[in-house]
């Protein structure tokens, strides 16, 4: 299998030279990456590497992003299995570490409630199950929010030295977030039995809100990833803000219905889908259907914008790392 490279001369003033890779017909398709597009009469045999920014053709850019998601699926699966095995291989408690954060946080807030530190309001179900469900959903949102920056920092050497679809790292990260979420949701089975919480048909709708919650969190994390990878201040600021963010999110109490507290149900991106998912899981009816569906629909364009930011920023970050 032979590959020849040649450099074409610019045809006019201001044009950039273009390197053309000519391949034999039996050569397989190259992995698509930033600035790569097929051109010429036979697009299967010629790949053009252009200095022109890919953001100038947004539709082609989005098409390339999803193509690289497909190309990187097998690599993502292998990395996911490696990470999951490595995460619990050298621990005595194993998967219990996935259960521990929501259990510990729920125990703390139950103790504070019994000490009359705060009032939960009318939760319609046992307060323990209400807080536990909120903590599980909140942890999924935060894991998704912190995932892009964590995956980039964890795979810096891989990103800077190898040419592969970087979108596969996002598949790995989302897979890990969903894996931990499914493990934690198992806690609701004994909780429902112990506290005699009825199971409603709306429990089958809950995955829509949960996936929207994870998607919103990952998209916000993607938007912060470029600047967070360059400046450690962003990571420290996030660690400082997260406890306050949790307090203003109605996780341990019934959402406020009077102004200005009710405004948090709209401006806090973690609230609408979390409230909708918890209502569908525990109560069977909800007052947050409209706002939840609005945020679920908004998660799609926000995620597309975040993916474009991720795609465009990766070459710049690689250049900064290798400079």
WOPEZI-V436993 format. One record per helix or strand of 2 or more residues. SS is the DSSP state (2 for helix, 1 for strand). FROM is the first residue (numbers start at 1). TO is the last residue. Records with the same first field share a line. If there is no record, write none. Layout:
SS->FROM-TO  FROM-TO
This chain:
1->3-8  18-23  36-38  46-49
2->54-56  58-71  73-89  96-114  127-154  156-161  167-185  187-194  201-204  206-230  232-248  261-267  271-282  289-322
